[in-house]
Amino acid sequence: MKTFINIFTLFGVFIMNAQILDIEEVSHLPITNPNIYWRDNNLILNEFEGIYLYNNDNIQLELHLEKKENVFYIDSHYDLMVGEYKLTNSNQEIYNSLNNINVDYVDKIMHSIHGFIIINGPELYYCDNCSANEKRLVLTFDDKIKNIHGYCIIQKVSINNQIGIKVFITYYGNAINTTVFSNPPSVPTGTYYLLKQ
């Protein structure tokens, strides 16, 4: 009985010390503390979960996006979006990490796509057709074939009256300019429209 009381007391102390903040404020409040939980209170990340497919000019890009709740990531606890992708060019598979979507990595940055930043409307990374309250995601995008790191901006869109996403992918440094970069990224910098499957 004494052990149960001690465990209950420790759990209560942890709960009292943990501060829960809205993940939508994380880009505005750069607080790092392992006792903070940045929670997706309005379930914005849920709206982006799913399997998406881009198919154009012999290139197929398939993205799997999944929300993970209350995971330790970098410096605090977060609700987090993780993802994996498959890239095919002229029916030849270039990269496929889709099976890794269910891997419970201790360090979530092992996923090819990961992050938690939610931005509103045209705020940051300009979006001419975004409404003032439209939510978009900014996530890390890693080209694991070429070991190039970048980010993607994901916006919900309608494609021929079907649910989809618009994904802008870019990389850090000279990877953006493939005429300068000797090892261009596997997934070229650009905008992709993907249909939800």
C-alpha positions as CSV (number, residue, x, y, z in Angstrom):
1,M,0.0,0.0,0.0
2,K,2.9,2.4,0.9
3,T,4.4,1.7,-2.6
4,F,1.1,2.7,-4.3
5,I,0.9,5.9,-2.2
6,N,4.4,6.8,-3.2
7,I,3.8,6.2,-6.9
8,F,0.5,8.2,-6.7
9,T,2.4,11.1,-5.0
10,L,5.2,11.1,-7.6
11,F,2.6,11.1,-10.4
12,G,0.8,14.0,-8.8
13,V,4.0,16.0,-8.4
14,F,4.8,15.4,-12.1
15,I,1.3,16.5,-13.2
16,M,1.5,19.7,-11.0
17,N,5.0,20.5,-12.4
18,A,4.1,19.9,-16.1
19,Q,2.8,22.9,-17.9
20,I,0.5,22.4,-20.9
21,L,0.6,25.0,-23.6
22,D,-1.1,25.2,-27.0
23,I,1.1,24.0,-29.8
24,E,-0.2,26.8,-32.0
25,E,1.7,29.2,-29.9
26,V,5.1,27.4,-30.0
27,S,6.5,29.6,-32.8
28,H,5.6,32.7,-30.8
29,L,6.8,31.5,-27.4
30,P,10.2,29.9,-27.7
31,I,10.2,28.3,-24.3
32,T,12.3,25.2,-23.8
33,N,11.7,23.1,-20.8
34,P,11.3,19.4,-20.4
35,N,8.3,20.0,-18.1
36,I,6.3,21.7,-20.9
37,Y,3.9,19.8,-23.0
38,W,3.0,21.6,-26.3
39,R,-0.4,20.0,-26.9
40,D,-2.4,20.2,-30.1
41,N,-5.5,21.5,-28.3
42,N,-7.5,22.2,-31.5
43,L,-6.5,19.0,-33.2
44,I,-5.0,20.8,-36.2
45,L,-2.4,18.1,-36.8
46,N,-5.2,15.5,-37.1
47,E,-6.5,17.4,-40.2
48,F,-3.2,16.6,-42.0
49,E,-2.9,12.9,-41.1
50,G,-3.2,10.5,-44.0
51,I,-1.7,8.9,-47.1
52,Y,-1.1,11.3,-50.0
53,L,0.0,10.6,-53.6
54,Y,1.6,12.8,-56.3
55,N,1.8,11.4,-59.8
56,N,3.2,13.5,-62.6
57,D,5.7,13.2,-65.4
58,N,7.0,9.7,-64.5
59,I,7.5,10.9,-60.8
60,Q,5.4,9.4,-58.0
61,L,5.7,10.7,-54.5
62,E,3.8,9.0,-51.7
63,L,3.6,10.6,-48.3
64,H,2.4,9.1,-45.0
65,L,1.7,11.6,-42.2
66,E,0.8,10.5,-38.7
67,K,0.4,12.4,-35.4
68,K,2.2,11.3,-32.3
69,E,1.0,12.6,-29.0
70,N,3.1,13.8,-26.0
71,V,6.5,12.7,-27.2
72,F,9.8,14.2,-26.0
73,Y,11.3,15.9,-29.0
74,I,14.5,18.1,-28.9
75,D,13.8,20.0,-25.7
76,S,10.2,19.6,-24.5
77,H,7.1,17.3,-24.9
78,Y,5.1,17.9,-28.1
79,D,2.2,16.6,-30.2
80,L,4.2,15.9,-33.3
81,M,3.6,15.1,-37.0
82,V,5.9,12.5,-38.4
83,G,6.0,11.1,-41.9
84,E,7.7,8.9,-44.3
85,Y,7.8,8.8,-48.1
86,K,8.3,6.7,-51.2
87,L,9.8,8.2,-54.4
88,T,9.5,6.5,-57.8
89,N,10.9,7.8,-61.0
90,S,10.0,6.1,-64.4
91,N,8.6,3.1,-62.4
92,Q,12.0,2.7,-60.6
93,E,11.8,2.9,-56.8
94,I,14.4,5.5,-55.7
95,Y,13.6,5.6,-52.0
96,N,11.0,3.9,-49.7
97,S,10.7,4.5,-46.0
98,L,6.9,4.0,-45.7
99,N,7.4,0.9,-43.4
100,N,9.2,3.2,-40.9
101,I,6.0,5.2,-40.2
102,N,5.2,2.7,-37.4
103,V,8.7,2.5,-36.0
104,D,8.7,4.1,-32.5
105,Y,12.0,5.8,-32.7
106,V,13.3,7.1,-29.3
107,D,14.5,10.2,-31.2
108,K,11.7,11.2,-33.5
109,I,14.0,13.1,-35.8
110,M,14.9,9.7,-37.3
111,H,11.6,10.0,-39.3
112,S,12.1,11.4,-42.8
113,I,9.5,14.1,-42.0
114,H,9.0,15.5,-38.6
115,G,7.9,18.7,-36.8
116,F,5.2,20.6,-35.0
117,I,5.1,24.2,-36.3
118,I,1.6,25.4,-37.2
119,I,1.4,28.8,-39.1
120,N,-1.6,30.9,-39.9
121,G,-2.6,32.2,-43.3
122,P,0.1,34.3,-45.1
123,E,2.2,34.5,-41.9
124,L,5.8,33.4,-42.8
125,Y,6.4,31.6,-46.1
126,Y,4.0,33.8,-48.1
127,C,0.8,32.2,-49.4
128,D,-1.1,34.4,-51.8
129,N,-4.3,32.3,-51.6
130,C,-4.4,31.6,-47.8
131,S,-7.2,33.0,-45.7
132,A,-6.2,34.8,-42.5
133,N,-7.0,31.8,-40.3
134,E,-5.9,29.0,-42.6
135,K,-3.5,26.6,-40.8
136,R,-0.4,25.2,-42.5
137,L,2.4,23.0,-41.2
138,V,6.2,23.6,-41.5
139,L,8.0,20.3,-41.0
140,T,11.6,19.1,-41.5
141,F,12.0,17.1,-44.7
142,D,15.1,14.9,-44.9
143,D,16.5,13.4,-48.1
144,K,18.0,10.3,-46.6
145,I,19.5,9.1,-49.9
146,K,21.6,12.2,-50.3
147,N,21.8,13.2,-46.6
148,I,20.4,16.6,-47.4
149,H,18.1,18.4,-44.9
150,G,15.4,20.9,-45.6
151,Y,11.8,21.6,-44.8
152,C,8.3,21.4,-46.3
153,I,5.3,23.6,-46.0
154,I,2.0,21.7,-46.1
155,Q,-1.3,23.4,-47.0
156,K,-4.7,21.6,-47.2
157,V,-6.2,22.1,-50.7
158,S,-9.0,20.8,-52.9
159,I,-7.8,19.1,-56.2
160,N,-10.6,18.5,-58.7
161,N,-13.1,18.4,-55.7
162,Q,-10.9,15.9,-53.9
163,I,-9.1,16.3,-50.6
164,G,-5.4,17.0,-51.1
165,I,-2.4,18.9,-49.9
166,K,0.0,21.3,-51.5
167,V,3.6,20.6,-50.4
168,F,6.4,23.0,-51.0
169,I,9.8,21.3,-50.4
170,T,13.1,23.1,-50.2
171,Y,16.5,22.4,-48.7
172,Y,19.2,24.3,-46.8
173,G,22.2,25.7,-48.5
174,N,23.2,25.1,-52.1
175,A,20.8,22.2,-52.4
176,I,18.2,24.8,-53.5
177,N,20.3,25.7,-56.5
178,T,20.9,22.4,-58.4
179,T,23.2,24.2,-60.9
180,V,25.6,24.9,-58.0
181,F,25.0,21.8,-55.9
182,S,27.0,18.8,-57.2
183,N,24.7,16.3,-55.5
184,P,21.1,17.4,-56.2
185,P,18.3,16.2,-53.9
186,S,16.4,13.1,-54.8
187,V,13.1,15.0,-54.4
188,P,13.7,18.3,-56.2
189,T,12.8,21.6,-54.7
190,G,9.4,22.6,-55.7
191,T,5.6,22.5,-55.2
192,Y,3.7,19.2,-55.3
193,Y,0.0,18.7,-55.2
194,L,-0.9,15.3,-53.6
195,L,-4.3,13.6,-53.4
196,K,-5.5,12.0,-50.2
197,Q,-5.8,8.2,-50.7
